[in-house]
């Protein structure tokens, strides 16, 4: 049993829970921006093994997470639409300004990190800012963490069939258990949400959403692992004992958040 993994989880979870439950959307946005900066720094350090990332653009873009609810709702879509070409414009300007010392590969790797980490994290902030967002955001978190916890413990105990070379320690048994565990956890949470918070969430809808989000989260986990394999590192950092870096901890949630946001707007 990984004592460090369990201990850091037990210590970190209450802090995250308190901020998400008590903090208003601006406080949560600031917390998410800090998390995004930490994850971006880990990503930049990782890809620096194979390219020259344009760090200041990556770090500056993280501030958008803290400002997402400062922008009026009616202008948010315009800002989001313009953000992608604006970031690309700035990045490609570096190629010109440095007379090709910064290359297309540097731009591509940097942009991938911004889109992957910052843009996806924005949806976590948007979920928290929705009506009943304080309740809904936990579905996304439980889909990610529930999958991870059940996949880890069941896979470690019963996993015999390896899933992919991308992440050699993951097993088919663990992946299946992770999905089942996430669905069960989300259904139990739905009971408490409906009973104590006057929600009217369909168990069938949550079961289907839980299945989809868990599978998406596992692809997100494999995506982060594929980057680590490419740059030949085990973890993005040792920030969280037993878990690795911040990006190791939130890789599933990042992929889940955009889809969770869409599902929540539908239900």
Phi, psi and omega in degrees: 000133182276098183296320180299317181297315181291316182297312181295326178293316180294327180281323184280325185300312180301322180297313178298316181299315181298314181295317181292325184277322186262322185293143175286177187297331180287322177295316179297320179300319179294317177301313181295325178295320177296315177300319180296318178297317179298316179294320180295319179298319178295319179295316180298318178297322181293310185284347178296347176287339184234356179201184176246089183295149178269086193297316188297327178292319178297312181294317181296323180296334180297334181294339180298332178295321180288340186253003188301323180267358173283325177290130178304144186302323182291339180257000185294320181295321179295316179298317180297318181295319183283340185297320183295306179296330179293314178298316179297320178300315180295315182295314180290335175297332178294327178298317180290313185295328182264006179054049176074010173290327167268129186250175178301321179299318178298318179295314183297314181294320179295315181296321178302316180296319179296315182292316183294312187270308187286308184298318179292322180295330178303328181288332174297316178295321180294322177297315180298329181275356179288166170298131185062025182298327180298332178272316185293326184298334181288338174296317179295318180293317180293326176298319181284305185287324178299316177298314183297315184294310182292321179295321182293307186286317179290319179297321181292327183274318189241355185293122180235335184253112182294142185272309185203149175293341179301320178222086190302334183280346182277139181243162176297319179300318179294318180297317179295315179297323179298316180294314179298315180298319179295317180297313180299316180298317180291326178291319177297317178298324179297321178301313180292322179296317180289323185281317189253346181239015176055034174276162178228063185266134180285130178294325179294315179298317181293323177299317179292316179297319179299319178300311183293314182295322179297316179295319178297317180299322179291325174295321176299321177296315178294326179298314178296323179293323180296325176293316179297319178297321183294321181263003174062058172229155180275312178229161179288332173191185176246031184300317183247108183306130179086346182242342184095227182263179178299319181293328174297327184279329187249006185301319179291316182299322180301315180288327182289321191306310181299319181288322178298319179300315180296316180299318183291329176290337181276328182260000000 
